[in-house]
Every structure is written in C-alpha cells, then in structure tokens.
C-alpha cells in the first residue's frame, strides 16, 4: 500500500509544481524557483553531513563557486551556455576535491573549522578581486538564452534540473556506495576494520556534494541573473545547515522540507519584521529542544514505533 500512495503523492506534487507558474504571480513564481534550488543545495549538504557524517560547515562556498563559474564563463569567455552551466558545477567539484584533500586528515569539529577557514579565503579573494569577479558589487546582467530568460522559463529550468539532481542523489544514497558512507558515518573505525577505505569514500562524498551544490549555484544565476560574494559567506552555510536540522538530517527528504520552510519564512517574515536573524535563532533553538531529529525525522521515527505497538 505504501508504494501506490507514494506514487500518487509524487504525481500530485509534480502536477502542482508544473502548474505553479500558470496560476501564481511573477514574484511568487520567483520565490518557488528559489525554494527549489535551495532545496537542492540543502540536500547536497545533507549528503556530506547527514549520510557521511562529515562536519561540512563551509558548504556555501561551493554554491558560490558554482554560481561564479557559470557567470564568469557566460560574461567573459564567450562560450555557449551549456558549457557555462557545466563549468560552474565542475569548478565547485574541483574546489571540493582540493579542500577535501587538505581537510580529510582531520575529523569532526577540526574538519569543519578548517573548512570554514579555507572557504573564508575563497570568499575574500572573490570579494576583493574587482577586475575579475566584480568584488563586493558582484556580477549583474548576466546574458542568458532566451528559453530560460523569462520568469517562467527560469522556473521550469530550475524545476527540471532540481528534479534530475534529486533523483540522482537518491540513487546514490540507495546504492552500495550510499550504504558504505552511512556505515562510515555510524562507525568509521569498524568500517575501516572490515576493509573500507574510509578517507577515499569520504572524499568522494565531498566531491559529489560539492558538484550538486555547484549545480544549485548555476541555477541561482538562471533565477537571479546575477551573483554576489555574500552567497558564499560562512553565515549562509550555517543557514543551510539549519535547513537540514529543521527537516531532519538522517532523512533524504528532510532538507527539502527544511529549505522550503526557511526560505518561505525568510521571504514573508521580512515583510513584517527586520529581525529575521532573531526569528531564525529562535527556530533553531526550538528544533534542537523539541525536535532533535527534525520535523521529518521525528515523523519517520514515530512510524516504526506505531507499527511495533500494533504488532
């Protein structure tokens, strides 16, 4: 009974997402696109922190590098758009590999703090290199193909790419590789004892997560038609981490729930208050106290308990 229900739910969700630009105003279509690409970003972080157990505290830098890689290729190289939209994720994956080779020797908080430090160096270069990256002004008016230049076109592009990437990550976490990294997360010492190359699997997981974060960055270029250095600052990395915590780090769809909630709250709460940071901190405190497994994580945990009670 579960599979038909899940199929029906997926069909209804797909139909709703496809119909949104036809019934929503332009601004709400833009917000829906931001929700989609942010959900992809949060899910990519969850691949590293939730499924592999790495303290990935600087994930936004790969998001920003993906965006800048695409933007710079479009504005400075004259290469066709498909090449530009592939260059961003590849640049993010290359940076993830380079940072991973440096950080992977450390563990837990030391890994996370070194990532923040290296990410801050990348942010500082982008922030100060006016002649190449535009400095703190960023890059605006990025030329896009006509098919994705309109609000509806950018939304549908974001929807299709996000759906494909989420499906790919779902297959990854369900694959033997996904089972291995979950075993490493639960007990790296025991995984190494049975012959698993722990560091190599962790590094590969980092590169995959960085690549999909770069895809989200490229989609940001499609939706916003601009990039700016603050999108790779470490505070945004923590905001994405809160999305994973809110939805549930140890579930695949939890970060989607958390990203949707945080983005919608940020957009619509900012209309009524200037203290968005205070509201975000309050949400994080309540989640840690009352829902340590996240919203979806708590639901998944209760479901087996009810089945056992019924048995």
C-alpha positions, 0 to 999 in steps of 0.5 A: 500500500505504501508504494501506490500512495507514494506514487500518487503523492509524487504525481500530485506534487509534480502536477502542482509544481508544473502548474505553479507558474500558470496560476501564481504571480511573477514574484511568487513564481520567483520565490518557488524557483528559489525554494527549489534550488535551495532545496537542492543545495540543502540536500547536497549538504545533507549528503556530506553531513547527514549520510557521511557524517562529515562536519561540512560547515563551509558548504556555501562556498561551493554554491558560490563557486558554482554560481561564479563559474557559470557567470564568469564563463557566460560574461567573459569567455564567450562560450555557449551556455551549456558549457557555462552551466557545466563549468560552474558545477565542475569548478565547485567539484574541483574546489571540493576535491582540493579542500577535501584533500587538505581537510580529510586528515582531520575529523569532526569539529577540526574538519569543519573549522578548517573548512570554514577557514579555507572557504573564508579565503575563497570568499575574500579573494572573490570579494576583493578581486574587482577586475575579475569577479566584480568584488563586493558589487558582484556580477549583474546582467548576466546574458542568458538564452532566451528559453530560460530568460523569462520568469517562467522559463527560469522556473521550469529550468530550475524545476527540471534540473532540481528534479534530475539532481534529486533523483540522482542523489537518491540513487546514490544514497540507495546504492552500495556506495550510499550504504558504505558512507552511512556505515562510515558515518555510524562507525568509521573505525569498524568500517575501516576494520572490515576493509573500507577505505574510509578517507577515499569514500569520504572524499568522494562524498565531498566531491559529489556534494560539492558538484550538486551544490555547484549545480544549485549555484548555476541555477541561482544565476538562471533565477537571479541573473546575477551573483554576489560574494555574500552567497558564499559567506560562512553565515549562509552555510550555517543557514543551510545547515539549519535547513537540514536540522529543521527537516531532519538530517538522517532523512533524504527528504528532510532538507527539502522540507527544511529549505522550503520552510526557511526560505518561505519564512525568510521571504514573508517574515521580512515583510513584517519584521527586520529581525529575521536573524532573531526569528531564525535563532529562535527556530533553531533553538526550538528544533534542537529542544523539541525536535532533535531529529527534525520535523521529518525525522521525528515523523519517520521515527514515530512510524516504526514505533506505531507499527511495533505497538500494533504488532 
